[in-house]
Structure formats: C-alpha cells, structure tokens
Amino acid sequence: MDPDQIMENLSKELGVAVKALGKAKTLEDKVAYSQVVRNLSESLGVFLGLAGDMMEFNDEDPFLDED
C-alpha cells in the first residue's frame, strides 16, 4: 500500500475516533476510545517521522539535480 494512502487513512480514522471519544458517555467507552486515539496518533507519528527523515535525506543527497 502507498505510504501516502496509509497516512491519509490513519488521519481519517483518527478523526472518526476523536469524534467518537467526544460522544462517549460511559467511562469505559471514553477509555477505549482514548486508547484508540493514542494508538492512531502514535502510528501517524511514526509515518510522519519517517517522511521527515526521508525529506532530510533527500535534502542532503549530493546526487540530486537542483534544476
């Protein structure tokens, strides 16, 4: 799967989970949704970190053309 598509899907799922967390009534539901939000946030952070590392790597690559 394309990394951009993965990040887009994670972002969408994170939005859905945050909305569900806001609507949760019971403590158990709030805890469950907060764990989902945390896990999705961490996963998205990993992809964003990798993307940032790749951009740094590309900036330092002496073989890239600068047209």
GUGURO-916749 format. One record per residue (C-alpha): residue number from 1; residue in one letter; chain; x, y, z. Coordinates in Angstrom, 3 decimals. Layout:
BEGIN
i  aa  ch  X  Y  Z
NUM  a  A  X  Y  Z
...
This chain:
BEGIN
i  aa  ch  X  Y  Z
1  m  A  0.000  0.000  0.000
2  d  A  1.149  3.525  -0.752
3  p  A  2.553  5.373  2.319
4  d  A  0.535  8.476  1.423
5  q  A  -2.634  6.394  1.377
6  i  A  -1.737  4.860  4.732
7  m  A  -1.240  8.298  6.293
8  e  A  -4.496  9.547  4.778
9  n  A  -6.403  6.536  6.112
10  l  A  -4.826  6.907  9.555
11  s  A  -5.806  10.583  9.602
12  k  A  -9.393  9.763  8.686
13  e  A  -9.633  7.036  11.317
14  l  A  -8.128  9.378  13.889
15  g  A  -10.802  11.959  13.120
16  v  A  -13.541  9.351  13.469
17  a  A  -12.092  8.137  16.774
18  v  A  -11.805  11.669  18.182
19  k  A  -15.444  12.365  17.308
20  a  A  -16.497  9.078  18.899
21  l  A  -14.466  9.949  22.003
22  g  A  -16.297  13.247  22.241
23  k  A  -19.661  11.485  22.072
24  a  A  -18.763  8.686  24.504
25  k  A  -20.952  8.631  27.598
26  t  A  -19.517  5.934  29.843
27  l  A  -16.084  5.863  31.397
28  e  A  -15.352  2.523  29.742
29  d  A  -16.159  3.933  26.286
30  k  A  -14.042  7.024  26.932
31  v  A  -11.079  4.883  27.996
32  a  A  -11.464  2.618  24.979
33  y  A  -11.688  5.485  22.503
34  s  A  -8.823  7.346  24.146
35  q  A  -6.645  4.263  23.679
36  v  A  -7.672  4.087  20.015
37  v  A  -6.868  7.788  19.574
38  r  A  -3.494  7.316  21.241
39  n  A  -2.593  4.305  19.108
40  l  A  -3.644  6.004  15.874
41  s  A  -1.754  9.168  16.850
42  e  A  1.401  7.201  17.567
43  s  A  1.086  5.298  14.288
44  l  A  0.599  8.506  12.338
45  g  A  3.586  9.995  14.168
46  v  A  5.761  7.108  13.036
47  f  A  4.840  7.698  9.397
48  l  A  5.335  11.450  9.708
49  g  A  8.715  10.869  11.334
50  l  A  9.757  8.584  8.505
51  a  A  8.578  11.118  5.948
52  g  A  10.578  13.822  7.703
53  d  A  13.657  11.625  7.736
54  m  A  13.251  10.934  4.036
55  m  A  12.940  14.642  3.272
56  e  A  16.115  15.351  5.267
57  f  A  17.884  12.546  3.440
58  n  A  16.793  13.925  0.071
59  d  A  17.962  17.434  1.015
60  e  A  21.422  16.113  1.827
61  d  A  21.732  13.814  -1.205
62  p  A  24.579  15.163  -3.372
63  f  A  23.317  13.195  -6.358
64  l  A  20.022  15.034  -6.650
65  d  A  19.698  17.500  -9.507
66  e  A  18.853  21.020  -8.500
67  d  A  17.175  22.336  -11.643
